[in-house]
Amino acid sequence: MRNLIKGILIVLLVFGGLIGRAQTVTTASLLKEMTDFNTVTYWPEPYYSAGMASSYDRLSISPDKPGWFANGDKSQFIRVEQNEGRKEYVMLDEKGPGALVRFWITTFKRAGKLRIYFDNNSTPEILIPSYDLMKIDLKPGPALLIPHSSYQPLEKGGSTLYLPMPYAKHCKVTWEDAEPEIKEPRYYQINFRKYAPNTTVRTFSLKETRNLAGLMEKVNTQLLNPVNITKGKQSLINQTILPKQMASVNLPKGSNAVKFLSIEVSSKDNSSLEKLLRSTILKIKFDGEESVKCPIGDFSGSGVGGKPLQSWYRTVTAEGKIISRWTMPYQKSATISLENQGDESVSITLKAISQPYSWNSNSMYFNASWKFTEKVPIKNWDGTGAIEWQLSKIKGKGIFLGDSFAVFNHMHTWYGEGDQKLYVDAETFPSEFGTGAEDYYNTSWAPVVLYQSPFANAPRADKEDSYGHNTFTRTRNLDGVTFNTDFKYDLEMLGWADGEADCAATTYWYAFR
């Protein structure tokens, strides 16, 4: 009997040790996480909160004080240090454990040096010989290192680096300008994860990362060419839906997840298609509660008109076929509906493919919502009389994973000068304070051009002067924003002149009930 009890205790100790053992966060583990559609459906373990350092105007202190809409979002740093006779401007200074997960910069002329230090080392692990992430001494690949649409190899423009860089104790990023004082505008946004203090992290190293060349190549291939799930149980809607009517289909019962969703609309011409994509509403109930309610065109990320889009989670083909790769889990039941709120019939085909899903206490439901406001006032960038338009406000616990921002601009000039402000868990000052709308969507210098990348896209830009329809969309990956009680996303409505715009926002997130 004594031996039996002893054996049970040993088993319990070993099992308890396995349960309590934290997964080690490494560059390799984060790269693998980037290409796992299922990971985002679970509350993260190890837990992290999201943060961002940026060059936002430091005159912005509080909504109730002057300067809240200040627009001098360049060359703003935490402090200046003297290191071995050189002047270094500190962009980020964070205690670990953590990880850099998105690094966005832009400027005009680039002379100087970027340095990234880890774990309080006096020697930087990364030294980039200009204000240009494209010059990093690595080859992350075209999905992880993306030049902006305005990028010019010799001078103006910026880039975004998605190569994850974990650190156990500390991370510091600095800039050393070639001039005694900074004359060129230095803009930056650095997104990072802050892990719980007991999280085990292996700090990034160039040597180890170079040995991950095969993994990085695989990740690039997957991000640029996401695979559509074809195996599983198929649910279908294929019919003409009359005005003010709805068509629905029940999904397989039990613990499952939608792994693939496609929608095709038949239309006589483009103008008719634009109207149908806005007036046909996608609704999805998971376990009896509606979590998705959104026009199908906006759900796709392409805004008005079903314009081509190629991203990690979503695709719109040249023929207008909408494809969603969001994993949408449920415990017992799910129903997908298409509601025709328009004044003409719509011929539509929807196909959903579901697979078994391992539901547990960390599982969350997929959500998508839509908001539309006509004639939102836009003020000249000096900020006088400016407002913030709220893209989303969420109550509960979950992870914000992106949005689409579709604008009809009534002005013949740039409308997107305002900064994004993301608030988490009743913050009074945003934990993410941006430098301009286009910067948030992974480009720079007020572009009115089309571009595609795994996590940020501009599928529509009607006119060079930005008049008409414009659409930006960004989905978050390792830079998802966790929240425990609430989340809010406000955008300053600033432009290059006074005017107005019709604004639509689609928000994507996972949450508990």
ROGU-656258 format. One record per residue (C-alpha): x, y, z; residue number from 1; residue in three letters. Coordinates in pm, whole numbers, plus 32768, in hexadecimal, padded with zeros to 4 digits. Example, Ala and Ser with C-alpha at 12.3 -4.5 7.8 and 13.67 -1.06 7.14 Angstrom:
   c1   c2   c3   k   r
 84CE 7E3E 830C   1 ala
 8557 7F96 82CA   2 ser
***
This chain:
   c1   c2   c3   k   r
 8000 8000 8000   1 met
 811D 80EB 8059   2 arg
 81C2 80AA 7F08   3 asn
 8078 80EE 7E57   4 leu
 804D 823C 7F06   5 ile
 81B7 8294 7EBB   6 lys
 8183 8241 7D4D   7 gly
 804A 8319 7D3A   8 ile
 8101 843D 7DD8   9 leu
 821E 841F 7CDD  10 ile
 8126 841C 7BBC  11 val
 8072 854D 7C4A  12 leu
 81B8 8609 7C79  13 leu
 822F 85BC 7B18  14 val
 80DC 860F 7A80  15 phe
 80C3 874C 7B4F  16 gly
 821F 87AF 7ADC  17 gly
 81BD 877E 7971  18 leu
 8081 884B 799B  19 ile
 8136 8966 7A4B  20 gly
 825B 8970 795E  21 arg
 8247 8AAA 788B  22 ala
 8283 8A92 7719  23 gln
 83C7 8B3D 76B8  24 thr
 838E 8C63 75CC  25 val
 8491 8C67 74B7  26 thr
 84B8 8D04 7362  27 thr
 8461 8BB1 72CC  28 ala
 8327 8B83 73A1  29 ser
 82AA 8CDE 7344  30 leu
 82EB 8CA2 71D2  31 leu
 8220 8B61 71E6  32 lys
 810B 8C16 72A0  33 glu
 80EE 8D0D 717F  34 met
 8070 8BFF 7094  35 thr
 7F81 8B48 717E  36 asp
 7E18 8BB0 713C  37 phe
 7DA4 8B00 727A  38 asn
 7E8B 8BAD 7374  39 thr
 7DC7 8CF5 7377  40 val
 7C88 8C3F 73DD  41 thr
 7D1C 8BF6 7536  42 tyr
 7D6C 8CED 764B  43 trp
 7EE8 8CFF 763B  44 pro
 7FC3 8C22 7712  45 glu
 80B9 8CA4 7773  46 pro
 7FED 8DE0 77A5  47 tyr
 805D 8F29 770D  48 tyr
 7FDF 908D 76FB  49 ser
 8023 916C 75D0  50 ala
 80E6 92B0 75CA  51 gly
 816D 93A8 74CD  52 met
 827A 94B5 74CD  53 ala
 8255 95C3 73C6  54 ser
 82C0 9720 7360  55 ser
 816A 97B7 73AE  56 tyr
 8167 9927 740B  57 asp
 81BE 9945 757E  58 arg
 80DE 9A77 759A  59 leu
 7FBE 997C 759F  60 ser
 7F92 994A 7715  61 ile
 7E20 9928 7758  62 ser
 7CD3 9952 769F  63 pro
 7C76 9A6F 7788  64 asp
 7DB8 9B34 774E  65 lys
 7E3B 9BFE 7626  66 pro
 7F0E 9B35 7533  67 gly
 7E3C 99F9 7528  68 trp
 7E2F 9A12 73AC  69 phe
 7F95 9A92 7387  70 ala
 8027 9A0E 7243  71 asn
 81A1 9A2E 7268  72 gly
 81C9 98B4 7264  73 asp
 8334 98AE 71F6  74 lys
 8485 988D 72A4  75 ser
 83E7 9864 73FC  76 gln
 84B5 9784 74DF  77 phe
 84B5 9709 7645  78 ile
 8605 97AA 7694  79 arg
 8764 97E5 760E  80 val
 888E 9718 7686  81 glu
 8A05 9742 7660  82 gln
 8AA0 95EF 7616  83 asn
 8C16 95D7 75D0  84 glu
 8C19 9739 754B  85 gly
 8AEA 9716 746A  86 arg
 8990 97AD 7498  87 lys
 887D 96A7 7490  88 glu
 870C 9700 748A  89 tyr
 8646 95F8 7549  90 val
 8510 9580 748F  91 met
 84B3 945E 7572  92 leu
 8523 93F1 76CD  93 asp
 8465 92C5 7758  94 glu
 84A1 91C9 786A  95 lys
 846C 905D 7812  96 gly
 83F9 8F5B 77E4  97 pro
 836F 8FD2 769A  98 gly
 838E 8FD0 751F  99 ala
 839E 90CD 7407 100 leu
 828F 9066 730F 101 val
 8269 918D 721F 102 arg
 8364 929F 71CD 103 phe
 82EC 93B7 70E5 104 trp
 83C2 94E2 707E 105 ile
 83D1 95EB 6F70 106 thr
 8499 9725 6F1F 107 thr
 8535 97EC 6E03 108 phe
 86B0 97CE 6DFA 109 lys
 8729 96AC 6ECD 110 arg
 8891 96EB 6F3D 111 ala
 88DE 966A 709A 112 gly
 88C9 9524 715F 113 lys
 87B2 945B 7200 114 leu
 8810 937D 7326 115 arg
 874D 926F 73E1 116 ile
 87D7 9203 7533 117 tyr
 8761 90D5 75F8 118 phe
 8779 9078 7769 119 asp
 883A 91B0 77D1 120 asn
 8967 915D 76F8 121 asn
 8A3B 928A 76A1 122 ser
 8A74 9200 7542 123 thr
 8948 91FC 7457 124 pro
 88DE 90AE 73CB 125 glu
 8860 9160 7294 126 ile
 88FF 928D 71EC 127 leu
 885D 9316 70B2 128 ile
 8933 9413 6FF1 129 pro
 8815 9505 6FA1 130 ser
 86AF 955B 6FFF 131 tyr
 863E 943F 6F21 132 asp
 85D0 92E7 6F98 133 leu
 860C 9262 6E39 134 met
 8780 927B 6E8A 135 lys
 8774 9183 6FAD 136 ile
 8885 907A 6FA1 137 asp
 8788 8F61 6F74 138 leu
 86A0 8EE2 6E66 139 lys
 854E 8EC0 6F13 140 pro
 8497 8EA9 6DC7 141 gly
 8389 8F77 6D16 142 pro
 8270 8F1E 6E09 143 ala
 8339 8F7D 6F3F 144 leu
 83ED 90B1 6EB8 145 leu
 8310 918D 6DE0 146 ile
 8370 92D4 6D33 147 pro
 8260 93DA 6D37 148 his
 81A9 9436 6BF9 149 ser
 8271 957C 6BED 150 ser
 83C2 94D8 6C33 151 tyr
 84EF 9551 6B6C 152 gln
 8635 9492 6B9E 153 pro
 8710 95C8 6BB4 154 leu
 863D 96CE 6C60 155 glu
 84D3 96FB 6CCB 156 lys
 83F7 95E9 6D58 157 gly
 83DF 94E1 6E64 158 gly
 83A4 9373 6EAE 159 ser
 8308 9288 6FAC 160 thr
 83B9 9163 7052 161 leu
 82E9 9043 70DC 162 tyr
 840B 8F61 713F 163 leu
 83C9 8F10 72B1 164 pro
 84E3 8F64 73A1 165 met
 84A9 8ED8 7501 166 pro
 8572 8F47 7631 167 tyr
 858D 8EBD 7791 168 ala
 85F1 8FF1 785B 169 lys
 85F4 9133 7795 170 his
 85E5 91D8 7640 171 cys
 865B 932E 75D0 172 lys
 8649 93C6 7472 173 val
 870E 94FF 741C 174 thr
 875B 95E3 72F7 175 trp
 88A5 9694 72B9 176 glu
 887E 97A7 71B8 177 asp
 8992 97FD 70C2 178 ala
 895B 996F 710D 179 glu
 89AE 9A0E 725D 180 pro
 883C 9A5D 7280 181 glu
 8719 99AF 71D5 182 ile
 86A7 9A6B 70A0 183 lys
 85EC 995B 6FE3 184 glu
 8498 98E3 7066 185 pro
 84BB 9796 711D 186 arg
 836F 96E4 7146 187 tyr
 834C 9594 71F6 188 tyr
 825B 949A 7290 189 gln
 82E1 936D 7350 190 ile
 81E0 926B 73C0 191 asn
 8245 9177 74CE 192 phe
 81BE 906A 75B2 193 arg
 81E1 907E 772B 194 lys
 81DD 8F1E 77BA 195 tyr
 8186 8EBF 791E 196 ala
 82BC 8ED6 7A01 197 pro
 82DF 8D5C 7A29 198 asn
 82E9 8D1B 78B1 199 thr
 841F 8C6E 7830 200 thr
 84AC 8D21 7700 201 val
 85E5 8CDA 7635 202 arg
 8673 8E22 75BC 203 thr
 8694 8E67 7448 204 phe
 87EA 8E3B 73AC 205 ser
 8861 8E70 7249 206 leu
 891E 8D26 724E 207 lys
 87EF 8C59 72B0 208 glu
 870C 8D13 71BF 209 thr
 87F6 8CD7 709A 210 arg
 87D9 8B65 70EB 211 asn
 8660 8B8A 70C6 212 leu
 8679 8BE5 6F55 213 ala
 85B2 8AB1 6EF0 214 gly
 849C 8AFF 6FE7 215 leu
 848E 8C6D 6F7A 216 met
 8474 8C01 6E0E 217 glu
 8356 8B15 6E69 218 lys
 82A3 8C27 6F2D 219 val
 82C7 8D1C 6E0C 220 asn
 8237 8C1E 6D1A 221 thr
 810E 8BD9 6DFD 222 gln
 80C3 8D47 6E45 223 leu
 80D4 8DA9 6CD7 224 leu
 8016 8C74 6C5E 225 asn
 7F21 8C0F 6D72 226 pro
 7E82 8ABD 6D38 227 val
 7D08 8AA4 6D21 228 asn
 7C72 8981 6DE2 229 ile
 7BB8 8892 6CFD 230 thr
 7B7E 8763 6DDF 231 lys
 7A65 875E 6EDC 232 gly
 78ED 8774 6EF3 233 lys
 7858 8861 6DF2 234 gln
 772F 8945 6E2E 235 ser
 7694 89FD 6D09 236 leu
 75AC 8B1D 6CB1 237 ile
 756F 8B36 6B3B 238 asn
 743E 8BFF 6ADE 239 gln
 73A7 8D49 6A76 240 thr
 733F 8E0F 6BA9 241 ile
 721A 8EFB 6B78 242 leu
 721E 905E 6C08 243 pro
 71F2 9068 6D84 244 lys
 7215 8EED 6D95 245 gln
 731C 8E0C 6E33 246 met
 73BB 8CBB 6DE8 247 ala
 745E 8BE5 6EF6 248 ser
 751D 8AA2 6F25 249 val
 7568 89E0 7064 250 asn
 76CA 8965 7096 251 leu
 772C 880D 711E 252 pro
 76CF 87DE 728B 253 lys
 77D2 87AC 7399 254 gly
 7926 8845 73D5 255 ser
 7996 88BE 727F 256 asn
 7A2F 89EB 71D5 257 ala
 79F0 8A92 7087 258 val
 7B43 8A7F 6FDA 259 lys
 7AE0 8B07 6E85 260 phe
 79CB 8BEA 6E0D 261 leu
 7990 8C5D 6CA8 262 ser
 7886 8D45 6C1B 263 ile
 7838 8D8C 6AAD 264 glu
 7739 8E8B 6A33 265 val
 76AF 8E92 68D3 266 ser
 7675 8FEF 6848 267 ser
 7635 9095 66FA 268 lys
 773C 91A6 671F 269 asp
 7833 9242 6814 270 asn
 7746 934D 6892 271 ser
 7646 9244 68E5 272 ser
 7751 9171 6991 273 leu
 77BD 9292 6A71 274 glu
 7657 92C2 6AE3 275 lys
 7619 914F 6B20 276 leu
 775A 9122 6BE8 277 leu
 76EC 9236 6CD7 278 arg
 757C 91D5 6CED 279 ser
 75B5 905F 6D26 280 thr
 7604 901E 6E93 281 ile
 76C9 8EF5 6F16 282 leu
 7649 8E7E 7067 283 lys
 76DD 8D5F 7130 284 ile
 765D 8CD0 7278 285 lys
 7740 8BFA 734C 286 phe
 769A 8B34 7463 287 asp
 7560 8C04 7446 288 gly
 75FC 8D5E 744F 289 glu
 763F 8E3E 7322 290 glu
 77B3 8E8D 730A 291 ser
 77D0 8F00 71A1 292 val
 76FA 900B 70FC 293 lys
 7797 90BC 6FD7 294 cys
 7760 910D 6E65 295 pro
 7810 8FFF 6DA0 296 ile
 78EB 90F3 6CDE 297 gly
 7969 919A 6E1A 298 asp
 7998 904A 6EC8 299 phe
 7A86 8FEC 6DAE 300 ser
 7B68 9115 6DFD 301 gly
 7B43 91B4 6CA7 302 ser
 7A43 92B9 6D0C 303 gly
 7957 932D 6BF9 304 val
 795D 9277 6AAE 305 gly
 79FD 9123 6AEA 306 gly
 7B56 9192 6A77 307 lys
 7C6D 908B 6A6B 308 pro
 7D1A 9048 6BB4 309 leu
 7E23 8F4B 6C19 310 gln
 7E74 8F2B 6D89 311 ser
 7EB0 8E22 6E91 312 trp
 7D4B 8E04 6F10 313 tyr
 7C88 8E7E 6DE0 314 arg
 7C8A 8E76 6C66 315 thr
 7BB1 8F1C 6B60 316 val
 7BFD 8E94 6A08 317 thr
 7C03 8F5C 68C5 318 ala
 7AB1 8EBE 6877 319 glu
 7A21 8F40 69C0 320 gly
 7A1B 8DF9 6A86 321 lys
 7A3C 8E40 6BFB 322 ile
 7B08 8D4A 6CCC 323 ile
 7B2D 8D4A 6E46 324 ser
 7C2E 8C75 6EFE 325 arg
 7BD4 8CEC 705C 326 trp
 7BAD 8BBF 7142 327 thr
 7A52 8BE0 71E0 328 met
 7A1E 8AE1 72F8 329 pro
 78E4 8A83 73B6 330 tyr
 7882 8981 74BD 331 gln
 772B 8904 7455 332 lys
 768B 89B2 732E 333 ser
 76B3 8AC3 7228 334 ala
 75DA 8B65 711F 335 thr
 7647 8C3B 6FF8 336 ile
 754A 8D27 6F5B 337 ser
 7546 8E19 6E38 338 leu
 744A 8F34 6E54 339 glu
 73ED 9001 6D23 340 asn
 73A6 9160 6DA6 341 gln
 73A1 91F3 6C48 342 gly
 728B 923A 6B52 343 asp
 72EF 913A 6A4B 344 glu
 7324 8FC2 6A4F 345 ser
 7481 8F37 6A7F 346 val
 7500 8DEE 69F2 347 ser
 7605 8D6A 6AE2 348 ile
 76CE 8C32 6B32 349 thr
 7766 8BFE 6C8A 350 leu
 7838 8AD1 6CE8 351 lys
 78BC 8A87 6E44 352 ala
 79A7 896B 6E9E 353 ile
 79B5 88FA 7009 354 ser
 7AA3 8814 70C1 355 gln
 7AAA 8788 7224 356 pro
 7B36 887D 7324 357 tyr
 7BC9 8843 747F 358 ser
 7AFD 8930 7556 359 trp
 7B82 897C 76B2 360 asn
 7B6D 8A8A 77BD 361 ser
 7C55 8B6F 76F3 362 asn
 7B88 8B5D 75B2 363 ser
 7AEB 8C9B 752A 364 met
 79E3 8CF1 7428 365 tyr
 7A30 8DAD 72E7 366 phe
 7984 8F00 72C8 367 asn
 7959 8FFC 71AE 368 ala
 7890 913D 71BF 369 ser
 7850 9264 70D7 370 trp
 781C 93D6 710F 371 lys
 77C4 94E5 7013 372 phe
 77AC 9660 703A 373 thr
 7764 975A 6F26 374 glu
 780B 98AF 6F0D 375 lys
 7909 988A 7024 376 val
 79AD 99E3 704B 377 pro
 7B21 99F2 6FF6 378 ile
 7BEE 9B19 706E 379 lys
 7D33 9BA9 6FEF 380 asn
 7E5C 9AFE 7091 381 trp
 7E97 9C1D 7185 382 asp
 7D8B 9B76 7258 383 gly
 7CA1 9C9C 7295 384 thr
 7B43 9C14 72D2 385 gly
 7BAB 9AAF 727E 386 ala
 7AEF 997A 72F3 387 ile
 7B40 980A 731F 388 glu
 7A6C 970B 7266 389 trp
 7A46 95C8 7326 390 gln
 7A80 9496 724E 391 leu
 7A2B 939F 7361 392 ser
 79D2 9379 74CF 393 lys
 79CE 921E 7566 394 ile
 7969 91A8 76BF 395 lys
 79EB 9061 774C 396 gly
 7B29 8F94 7731 397 lys
 7BD5 8F3E 75EC 398 gly
 7CD4 8F94 74E0 399 ile
 7CB0 90AA 73DF 400 phe
 7D2F 9027 7291 401 leu
 7CF4 9138 7195 402 gly
 7C0C 9214 70CE 403 asp
 7BAE 9299 6F7A 404 ser
 7B83 940F 6F46 405 phe
 7AB8 9469 6E12 406 ala
 7A93 95DA 6DC3 407 val
 79DA 96A5 6CC1 408 phe
 7AA2 97E7 6CC6 409 asn
 79DE 991F 6C60 410 his
 7B1F 99ED 6C4A 411 met
 7C20 99FE 6B35 412 his
 7D3D 99E3 6C2E 413 thr
 7DC8 98F5 6D35 414 trp
 7CDD 9899 6E52 415 tyr
 7DB4 97A8 6F21 416 gly
 7E9E 9887 6FEA 417 glu
 7E0A 981D 713A 418 gly
 7EA3 9729 7233 419 asp
 7E0C 95E4 72B1 420 gln
 7DD2 95C8 7427 421 lys
 7D9A 946E 74BA 422 leu
 7D25 9452 7623 423 tyr
 7D23 9312 76EF 424 val
 7C7A 92C5 783C 425 asp
 7BFC 9422 7897 426 ala
 7D41 94D3 7840 427 glu
 7D2E 964F 784B 428 thr
 7E59 9670 7760 429 phe
 7E75 9588 7633 430 pro
 7F70 946E 7645 431 ser
 7F8D 948F 74CC 432 glu
 7FAD 95F5 744D 433 phe
 7FF7 960E 72D9 434 gly
 8092 9700 71E5 435 thr
 7F96 970B 70C7 436 gly
 7E85 9630 7033 437 ala
 7F5A 95AE 6F14 438 glu
 8074 9558 7006 439 asp
 7F8B 9477 70CB 440 tyr
 7F3C 93BD 6F88 441 tyr
 80AC 9379 6F3B 442 asn
 80FB 9486 6E41 443 thr
 8167 95F4 6E4F 444 ser
 8161 974C 6DAB 445 trp
 7FED 9766 6D5D 446 ala
 7FE3 9662 6C48 447 pro
 7EB5 9641 6B68 448 val
 7F24 94FE 6AC2 449 val
 7EC9 938F 6AD1 450 leu
 7FA4 929E 6B92 451 tyr
 7F8F 913E 6C1C 452 gln
 8046 908E 6D39 453 ser
 7FEC 8F76 6E2D 454 pro
 7F7E 905F 6F46 455 phe
 7F30 91B1 6EA6 456 ala
 7E90 9212 6D5C 457 asn
 7DFF 9333 6C96 458 ala
 7D0E 9288 6BA4 459 pro
 7C63 93C5 6B2D 460 arg
 7CE0 9526 6ADC 461 ala
 7C06 95D5 69DA 462 asp
 7CC0 971B 6994 463 lys
 7E25 9798 69BA 464 glu
 7DAA 98BE 6A88 465 asp
 7CF6 97C3 6B70 466 ser
 7B97 9832 6B0B 467 tyr
 7A97 971A 6B05 468 gly
 7AB0 95BB 6B91 469 his
 7BE6 9557 6C53 470 asn
 7C15 941A 6D1F 471 thr
 7D23 93B7 6E17 472 phe
 7D23 9271 6ED9 473 thr
 7E0F 91DD 6FD9 474 arg
 7DFC 9094 7092 475 thr
 7ED4 9057 71C0 476 arg
 7FA2 8F1E 71F3 477 asn
 80A5 8F12 7309 478 leu
 8043 907E 7345 479 asp
 7EE0 9026 73AE 480 gly
 7E60 90F5 74D3 481 val
 7DE5 9036 7604 482 thr
 7CE1 90D7 76E8 483 phe
 7C42 905C 782C 484 asn
 7B1C 9148 785A 485 thr
 7AFE 922D 772B 486 asp
 7B9E 92B2 75ED 487 phe
 7B72 93F6 752C 488 lys
 7C01 9474 73E0 489 tyr
 7BE5 95E7 7390 490 asp
 7C71 9698 725E 491 leu
 7CB9 980D 7246 492 glu
 7BFE 989F 711F 493 met
 7D0D 9982 7092 494 leu
 7D65 99D1 6F29 495 gly
 7E14 9AD5 6E57 496 trp
 7CDA 9BAD 6E48 497 ala
 7B85 9BCE 6EE9 498 asp
 7A83 9AE5 6E54 499 gly
 79C5 99A4 6E94 500 glu
 79BE 9833 6E41 501 ala
 78D2 970A 6E5F 502 asp
 7981 960A 6F3D 503 cys
 7945 9495 6F6A 504 ala
 7A05 93B6 705A 505 ala
 7A07 923C 7073 506 thr
 7AA4 91AE 71B0 507 thr
 7B24 904A 71E0 508 tyr
 7B63 8FB0 7337 509 trp
 7B4A 8E75 740B 510 tyr
 7A9C 8E7F 755D 511 ala
 7A04 8DBA 7679 512 phe
 7891 8DC9 76BE 513 arg
***
